[in-house]
Amino acid sequence: MDSRVDDKPVEKRHEPAAHPAVARLREMGRNLPSMRAFAAGYSLSPLNQRRWRNFKANRRGYWSLWVFLGLFVLSLFAEFIANDKPIVAVYKGEVLFPVMVDYPESKFGGFLAVTDYKDPVILEEIGKHGWALWPPIGYSYQSINRDYPRIQNAAGQCLGFPGPAPWMTRAGLCEAPADQIARYGAVGNRNWLGTDDQGRDVLSRLIYGFRISVLFGLLLTVFSSIIGVTAGAVQGFFGGRVDLFFQRFLEIWSSIPSLFVLIIISSVLVPGFWTLLGVLLLFHWVYLVGVVRAEFLRGRNFEYITAARALGLSNTRIMFKHLLPNAMVATLTFLPFKLSGSITALTALDFLGLGLPPGSPSLGELLAQGKANLQAPWLGLAAFVSIAGLLSLLIFIGEGVRDALDPRKTFK
């Protein structure tokens, strides 16, 4: 019997093409090891995991962080929460987005360059040919409530602005047309915290003022920390004459009265957000130099730094790759407190009239209005509660960060 095997090539069997979803799952399965390696590269180290657990153990600081982040994210969308323009409007079959686009009044049959969506004629025109979706608070920070009918005092006289919220008083309203009263009583047009001395909604100014205060504080904290950490690192790493020169310079620079500098600059330049940020940045960077300098002076003679020098690493790489991570532990503890100090500085300058331009939404400006209008307690109380709540959240976060970075708790 012939035992030879047939040498004919075996025909390949063509399997039907897999569904795209199945093919995608197979591809993900083949890439799973690399995806795991990528995730492992960006995962927290065991030390940072312990720090995060210590921070979560401080319940007050942990929940304060989430409350602060939630309020800050909401304030970033202030235009969609408090505005005198509709979020979306449908007019004669056309979809419009007045919050993001400034439409001329000619689109609604008028002739002005800017549309006043609170104008009764415009409201009637939009309602007749379409509809509009308004924000929950129908006022921006500069909007004046022209439908406010004013309230009567005990003598029956009509009082002007500032005006209380409807739930703050039992005084009757002055006589006004029925359509004006209807617009004033609408849910979106209510001034839930009253109006200021110019007829602007207090709640909307608090929302916009909160956003400006936090953004200003964050920018000032970040920029001043970068400059201060760099200066402290150079001063502590090189020591000697460099350290001596910087110390004498800091003594002279920190003795300059920043308030007088602000007054002089305000008399020359128009006060603004970036001008104020630049002036305060000139003086706020010195507060972190001493902490970073001490950490670098302590760590520059450690054995791993000596080994890095022996391996030929550059001074810049040693400073920012090896020494700085260890020095940042003490620095990070101060950042929440520095943020609260930056917000307090802006509030104080606005209260004194040396801060943001007139008309800007500001917590300090609202405090000044409360001081000037003692008969309207809602102005001062709203600003005080907002500032006190914001600073309390930051202090609680700072306490949580301090406990999380405490070596006695991290390495126990």
Secondary structure, DSSP 8 states (H G I E B T S, - for coil): -------------------HHHHHHHHHHHTHHHHHHHHHHTS--HHHHHHHHHHHHSHHHHHHHHHHHHHHHHHHTHHHHB-SS-SEEEETTEEE-TTTS---GGGGT---SS--TTSHHHHHHHHHHEEEE--SB---TT-B-TT---EE-TTS-EE-SS---GGG----B----HHHHHHHHSGGG--TT-B-TTSBBHHHHHHHHHHHHHHHHHHHHHHHHHHHHHHHHHHHHH-HHHHHHHHHHHHHHHTS-HHHHHHHHHHHS---HHHHHHHHHHHHGGGGHHHHHHHHHHHTTSHHHHHHHHTT--HHHIIIIIIHHHHHHHHHHHHHHHHHHHHHHHHHHHHHT-SS-TTS--HHHHHHHHHH-TT-HHHHHHHHHHHHHHHHHHHHHHHHHHHHT-HHHH--
